[in-house]
Amino acid sequence: MDAQGAAMKMVMAVYNIGVDEEVMAAMDEMGVTCFTKMPRVVGKGKTTGPRLDDAVWPGANTMALFVLPEDRAQAVMQAFEHLRATIGKKAGVKAFLLNVEQQTA
């Protein structure tokens, strides 16, 4: 919840490092300007396979966190659905919607 008691959500997005510009442009278009980004994370997805940033499994992902009011978070999730449908199947774009129990003022 925010300081006024409104429900807040976190969108956690994990995507191929190569599509960061497209993802951030989509967020900017929606007026989403606050985020935390981890620019180089590794992992393995169901359809994209391992990205472990090494000689055997090259490539890496970016993880971005967006804390938003619930209605805005739903719109951001829809934007990630669109990104996944257009560039994400091959490049890898995945988003998760999480509850925010509490945050500092």
LORORO-867123 format. One record per residue (C-alpha): residue number from 0; residue in one letter; z, y, x. Coordinates in Angstrom, 3 decimals. Each point is the difference from the previous one (the first is absolute). Layout:
REM residues N
<guza=NUM; romar=a; w=Z; v=Y; u=X>
...
***
This chain:
REM residues 105
<guza=0; romar=m; w=0.000; v=0.000; u=0.000>
<guza=1; romar=d; w=-0.631; v=3.537; u=1.105>
<guza=2; romar=a; w=2.573; v=2.813; u=-0.078>
<guza=3; romar=q; w=-0.704; v=0.606; u=-3.711>
<guza=4; romar=g; w=0.442; v=-3.686; u=-0.872>
<guza=5; romar=a; w=-3.691; v=-0.810; u=-0.493>
<guza=6; romar=a; w=-1.129; v=-3.516; u=0.899>
<guza=7; romar=m; w=-1.787; v=-0.186; u=3.329>
<guza=8; romar=k; w=-2.315; v=-2.688; u=1.335>
<guza=9; romar=m; w=-1.299; v=-0.825; u=3.444>
<guza=10; romar=v; w=-3.589; v=-0.995; u=0.565>
<guza=11; romar=m; w=-0.209; v=-2.067; u=3.181>
<guza=12; romar=a; w=-3.588; v=-0.276; u=1.143>
<guza=13; romar=v; w=-1.276; v=-2.243; u=2.784>
<guza=14; romar=y; w=-3.600; v=0.409; u=1.049>
<guza=15; romar=n; w=-2.434; v=-0.463; u=2.865>
<guza=16; romar=i; w=0.503; v=2.685; u=2.605>
<guza=17; romar=g; w=-3.735; v=0.747; u=-0.215>
<guza=18; romar=v; w=0.215; v=1.321; u=-3.585>
<guza=19; romar=d; w=2.928; v=2.385; u=0.536>
<guza=20; romar=e; w=-2.227; v=3.038; u=-0.442>
<guza=21; romar=e; w=-1.252; v=-1.216; u=-3.399>
<guza=22; romar=v; w=3.521; v=-0.876; u=-1.180>
<guza=23; romar=m; w=1.489; v=3.321; u=1.052>
<guza=24; romar=a; w=-2.948; v=1.918; u=-1.524>
<guza=25; romar=a; w=0.649; v=-1.763; u=-3.324>
<guza=26; romar=m; w=3.687; v=0.915; u=0.177>
<guza=27; romar=d; w=-0.835; v=3.605; u=0.895>
<guza=28; romar=e; w=-2.404; v=0.159; u=-2.957>
<guza=29; romar=m; w=2.881; v=-1.040; u=-2.259>
<guza=30; romar=g; w=2.318; v=2.629; u=1.498>
<guza=31; romar=v; w=2.176; v=-2.609; u=1.719>
<guza=32; romar=t; w=1.079; v=1.771; u=3.174>
<guza=33; romar=c; w=3.339; v=-1.611; u=0.873>
<guza=34; romar=f; w=-0.018; v=-3.382; u=1.691>
<guza=35; romar=t; w=1.341; v=-2.086; u=2.838>
<guza=36; romar=k; w=-2.584; v=-1.856; u=2.032>
<guza=37; romar=m; w=0.307; v=-2.823; u=2.491>
<guza=38; romar=p; w=-3.390; v=0.223; u=1.687>
<guza=39; romar=r; w=-0.158; v=-3.416; u=1.663>
<guza=40; romar=v; w=1.479; v=-3.063; u=-1.683>
<guza=41; romar=v; w=-1.041; v=-3.626; u=0.236>
<guza=42; romar=g; w=-0.099; v=-2.801; u=-2.520>
<guza=43; romar=k; w=-2.066; v=-2.535; u=-1.862>
<guza=44; romar=g; w=-1.548; v=0.337; u=-3.438>
<guza=45; romar=k; w=-1.363; v=-2.636; u=-2.358>
<guza=46; romar=t; w=-3.593; v=1.231; u=0.125>
<guza=47; romar=t; w=-0.192; v=2.041; u=3.201>
<guza=48; romar=g; w=1.756; v=-2.448; u=2.322>
<guza=49; romar=p; w=2.168; v=0.886; u=2.984>
<guza=50; romar=r; w=-0.019; v=3.441; u=1.578>
<guza=51; romar=l; w=2.410; v=-0.392; u=2.882>
<guza=52; romar=d; w=-1.433; v=2.649; u=2.354>
<guza=53; romar=d; w=-0.484; v=-2.443; u=2.852>
<guza=54; romar=a; w=-2.883; v=-1.720; u=1.778>
<guza=55; romar=v; w=0.039; v=-3.004; u=-2.338>
<guza=56; romar=w; w=0.458; v=1.887; u=-3.293>
<guza=57; romar=p; w=-1.263; v=3.578; u=0.562>
<guza=58; romar=g; w=0.524; v=2.791; u=-2.468>
<guza=59; romar=a; w=2.972; v=1.715; u=-1.565>
<guza=60; romar=n; w=1.074; v=1.545; u=-3.272>
<guza=61; romar=t; w=1.682; v=3.205; u=-1.042>
<guza=62; romar=m; w=2.965; v=0.081; u=-2.358>
<guza=63; romar=a; w=0.630; v=3.112; u=-2.062>
<guza=64; romar=l; w=2.924; v=0.703; u=-2.329>
<guza=65; romar=f; w=-0.196; v=2.491; u=-2.860>
<guza=66; romar=v; w=3.092; v=0.820; u=-2.118>
<guza=67; romar=l; w=-1.021; v=1.525; u=-3.310>
<guza=68; romar=p; w=1.101; v=0.481; u=-3.589>
<guza=69; romar=e; w=-0.842; v=-3.097; u=-2.032>
<guza=70; romar=d; w=-3.041; v=1.472; u=-1.800>
<guza=71; romar=r; w=-1.533; v=1.266; u=3.248>
<guza=72; romar=a; w=0.678; v=-3.335; u=1.686>
<guza=73; romar=q; w=-1.979; v=-1.773; u=-2.745>
<guza=74; romar=a; w=-2.950; v=2.339; u=0.631>
<guza=75; romar=v; w=0.213; v=-0.683; u=3.744>
<guza=76; romar=m; w=0.005; v=-3.745; u=-0.692>
<guza=77; romar=q; w=-3.173; v=0.460; u=-2.051>
<guza=78; romar=a; w=-1.561; v=1.867; u=2.934>
<guza=79; romar=f; w=0.877; v=-2.917; u=2.278>
<guza=80; romar=e; w=-1.529; v=-2.415; u=-2.531>
<guza=81; romar=h; w=-3.210; v=2.032; u=0.239>
<guza=82; romar=l; w=0.139; v=0.045; u=3.818>
<guza=83; romar=r; w=0.558; v=-3.752; u=0.019>
<guza=84; romar=a; w=-2.968; v=-0.559; u=-2.315>
<guza=85; romar=t; w=-2.322; v=2.184; u=2.063>
<guza=86; romar=i; w=0.986; v=-0.310; u=3.667>
<guza=87; romar=g; w=3.010; v=-2.264; u=0.003>
<guza=88; romar=k; w=-1.280; v=-3.503; u=-0.619>
<guza=89; romar=k; w=-1.545; v=-0.202; u=3.453>
<guza=90; romar=a; w=2.017; v=2.642; u=1.871>
<guza=91; romar=g; w=3.319; v=-0.851; u=-1.602>
<guza=92; romar=v; w=1.862; v=2.396; u=-2.291>
<guza=93; romar=k; w=3.150; v=-1.112; u=-1.790>
<guza=94; romar=a; w=2.669; v=2.022; u=-1.809>
<guza=95; romar=f; w=3.393; v=-0.905; u=-1.436>
<guza=96; romar=l; w=2.134; v=1.944; u=-2.483>
<guza=97; romar=l; w=3.737; v=-0.067; u=0.738>
<guza=98; romar=n; w=3.066; v=1.464; u=-1.673>
<guza=99; romar=v; w=1.880; v=2.757; u=1.812>
<guza=100; romar=e; w=3.684; v=-0.515; u=-0.748>
<guza=101; romar=q; w=1.242; v=3.157; u=1.691>
<guza=102; romar=q; w=-1.101; v=2.664; u=2.439>
<guza=103; romar=t; w=1.717; v=2.754; u=1.909>
<guza=104; romar=a; w=-0.260; v=3.549; u=-1.333>
***
